Amino acid sequence: MRLNLFLMAAFLASVAANIFVRPSATVTNFEFIPEMVRTAAYKAYSSHPDLQGGRTLQLPPEGSLPRGRKDLAYGPGEAEALRAGTTLVNPVSADDLDASTRGGEVFRIYCSPCHGAGGRGDGAVAMRGFPAPPPLNSEKALAMKDGQIFHLITFGQKNMPAYAAQIEAGDRWKAVLYVRTLQRRLQPPTETLAAAGAPSEVKP
């Protein structure tokens, strides 16, 4: 009981001292190590006196992955893209309207500059001299499996750059879902599709 009373009295005394003993409410407390309070700021591409190579921006350790990102057991290239097409399945349901809407946003930000808003290969980049991609309703594009398209977005191929660093895996799958929506809009007549052997997922 006495110990509790002593601790209570000490606590109240410390509170009172903190309130009344300070010379002014506008005066800050003594900073023992001010460098920890206000550290030096360095811009990403500026030089740094203490880091390797004298650079502020450092490469991540070899083999490391951003938080939340899973490594894919595939490499770049057409053969690996075809393998991904046979082994990867889109985890997003084709009936998920929210996912399709999000896929449309991703497509407009990252894909439409080359592929065009409607997927016809007439984006602003292609209109300024960069090799235009084939329209999304071309025979080759229609024949691609979801996993193959996901691989192309992830690793890139030929003139198309990789987007794994810019687009999270979940958004890449949603973009694939939106590509299927565009393909249905651009779809040629049924007879042409039948002759081309288009995959079932792009049929109306």
Secondary structure, DSSP 8 states (H G I E B T S, - for coil): -HHHHHHHHHHHHHHHHHHHTSS-TTS----SSHHHHS-----TTSB-SSSGGGBSS----TT---TT----S--SSHHHHHHHHHH----S-TT-HHHHHHHHHHIIIIIHHHH-TTSSS--HHHHTTS-----TTSHHHHH--HHHHHHHHHH-BTTB---TTTS-HHHHHHHHHHHHHHHHHH---HHHHHHHT--GGG--
